[in-house]
Amino acid sequence: MMKKLLSVLLIAASMGVFAAGGMSERKPGTNYLVVTNRHFRCTFFPGHMFPVWFETPRGEKFPPVVRFLDRVVCDKISYWLYADLWAEQEVVTDTPEVFSIRCYGVYCHVHGDKTAPGNARAVYTYTIRRDSPVMRVDAEIARDTDAEIEVHFLRPAWSMLDDFDAICRSGRPVKIQPNHGFAKAKSVTFVRNGLAVTTTMQGFAPTVRARFRCGDGFSAHAGYIGRTRAKELKLTGFLRFHRWKPASAAPKSGK
């Protein structure tokens, strides 16, 4: 009886240890935080506001749209979140079912240590679920003044020199040209080698308009832009990592 009880306790303890394990792991010697679910894997780097290195669990690389260009524009001067090299990170949840990390940063000028007027700052919360191909991005942007600024949120970038199988606006393939705009597109998908990344915005405030555009022929951006005087702004975006399934052609009608 005692052995059976001990066996049950050991099994329960081992199950407890397994259940306590999360979706992330620290890479030895680098302090990178690698998060893996059933659909994708991404890496968070200390001092960085954004995740990097999106792959499948098998190590296949998703299209390189991970150079986020989130920024605010004050008096025609841009201040970037990626320029903050001292962003702080806090793991909020790490279980077998859900991983959530919160990143705190300030908008900085790309040259030097100058920060945006009014102490413009952001808190990004990334949520990944074990069975979902979607990463949710919740942003809280705040500042101490109410002068009008322009906000650029969830702005992955890619090189125009990259060879993509397809780029789609709201599910429809498009040909990217320099200075080509995707005004009011709700989603854009980038496809390479059968793997795709889709950026989507939902439930944004009336002061924010969705917009996708190309830059100067070398780089292109997909993002959400809005002018606002609000001291606080909350935005939610989504990145979906999936295998590409082209829409089937519509059947031709008979004459």
N, C-alpha and C positions, 0 to 999 in steps of 0.2 A: 504493500500500500504506500509506504514511504517512497519507494523508488518510482512508483507511478506518479505520485504527486510531484516529486522532484523533476521528472521528465516533462510533466505538463508545464511546470514553472519555467523550465529551460526553453521549451518551445515558445511559450508566451513571451519570454524575454527576448528571444531571437526575433520574433515577429515584431516586437516593439522597436527593436533596433532598426529593422528593415523599414518599418513604417516611418521612422524618424528621419531616414535618409531623404535628401532632396534631389532636385534636378540639376544642381550645379556642382562643380568641382573646381578647386584652385590648381592651376598648373604649377608644379614645383619650380622654384627658381625664377618665376616670371610674375607671379601674383595675378596673372590673368584669371578671370572668372568665366568658365565655360559652362553654358547652359544648353542642355540637350533634351528635346522631347521627341515624339515619334515622327515628326515631320521635318524639323530643321535643328540646326545647332548654331549658336552665336557666341561671341566672346565680348566681354566687357573689360576695358582696360582702366586701371586706376588713374584718376585725374581727368577722365574723359567723360563728356556728357552723353556720348552716343555709343551704341554697340558696334562692333566691327566683325569682319570675317563670318559672313553667313554661309553655311554649308548644309548639305543633307547630313543625316546621322552617319552616312557612309563616307563622308568627306568630299562629295561633289560640290563644286562651287556654284552658288546662285549668281545671277547677273550682278556685276559690281555697281550697285546703286546705293552704296553705304556711306558715301562721303557727304554727310548731312551738312546743309548750308543754312541752317536756321539762324535768323538774324533779326535785328530791329534796325530801322533807319530813322535817325534823328537829324534834322537840318541837313539832309542829303548825305549824311555820313553813315556808313554801315558799321555795325558792331555785331560780332559773331560769337555764337556759343562755343564753337570748336576752338576759338582762340583763348578760351579760359583753360589754362593748363593745370588748374588747381581745383577742378570740380570735385565735389564730395559725393560719395556713394553710400547708400544704406540698403542692405538686403532686408526687405519687409517680410517676405514669405518665401520659404523654401521647403516644399513638401514634395512627395512623389506626384501630386496632382497639379500644383500651382507654384510658379516662381514669380516673384515680384521684386523689382529693385527700384529705388528712388535716387535720382541724380540731381544735385544742387549746383547751379552755376550762375555766372554773371556774364553779360554781353560785353565783349572786349573788342577794342580796335585791333585789327590784324597786325599792326606795327606798334610795338611798345606795350606799356601796361595801362593805357588809357581805357577806362570803362565808359559805358554809355551814360549820358546825363540822366539824372534822376534815379540812379542806382537800379537800372533795369536788370531784372534777375529772373530766373526760371527754375521751376522744379518739374522734372520729367519723371513719370512713373511708367515703367515698362512691365507689362504683365504677359506671361507665357503660360499656357495650359498644356498639360501632357498630351492630350488628344487633339489639339487644335493647330492648324497650320498658320494661325493668325497671331501676330504680336500686336497688342494694344498699346498705344502711346497716349497717356494723359499728360497734358501740359498745363501748368499754372504759371502765368507770366504776370509779374507785378513790378511796379515802380512807384516812386514818391512824388512824381509830378503828373499833370494832366495835359501837357502839351501833346499835340498830335504826333503820332509815330506810325510807321509802317511795320507790320509784323509779317515775317515769313516763317511758316511753321511746316515741319515735316518735309524737308526739301532734299530728298536724295539726289545725287548727281551722278552722271555717267559721262564718259568721254565720247565725243562724236566720232572718234577714231575706232571705237569698239565696233565689232561686227555682231549685230543682234539678228536673231532669226526673225523677230517681229517686235514691234512696239505698237500697243493698242490703246486707243482711247475709249474708255467705257465699253470694252469688249470688242471694238472694231479696229482692225489693223490700219495704221497710218504710216505715211512716209515722212520721216523727220527731215526738216530743212532748217538751215540757219534762220533764226528770228521767226520761226513758225509758232503760232500760238494755239493753245487748246483752251480757250476761254470757257469757263464754267463746266469743264469736265470733272466728273465726280471720282473717276478712277483712271489710272494709267498702268499698263502692264508691260514689263520688259522681259523678253524671252531670249534665252541662249541655251543651246544644247538640250532642249526639252525641259529646262527648268525655268520657272517664271517667278517674278516678284511683282505684286500688285499693291499700289498705294491707294488708299481710300480715305475720304473724310466724311464724317457723319455728324449731324446735329450741330453744325457750327452756327455761331451767332450771326444775325443779319449784317453786322459790321464787317464780317469776314467773307470774302468771296473766293471760291475755289478757282485756281488758275494753273495751267501748265504751259510752259514755254521753253523754247530753246534759247541758248545764249549766242555767242559770237562765232559759232561754227566749230569751236573746239569742245566746249562743254555745254551741257544742257541740264535743265533742272525741272523737277516736277514738284509743285508745292502749293501752298495755300497762303494767300496774301490778303492783307486787309489794313486799312487805315483806321485808327481808333484814338480816342482821347481817354479811354477807360484806364484807370489805375490798375485794375486787375482783369485778367482775361483767362478763360478756361477753354481749352481746345482738346479734341480727341481725334486721333487718327489711327489708321490700321495699316500694317504691313502683312501681306499674305504671301507665304512661301509655298509654292506648289509646282506640280508638273503640268506642262502645257498641253492642253487639249483644244486644238483649233476648232472653232465653230464650224459645223458642217454647212456646206453650201445649200442654199434654198433650192428646192426642186423646181425645175423649169416647168412652166405651165404649158400645156399642149395647145396647139393652134386649132 
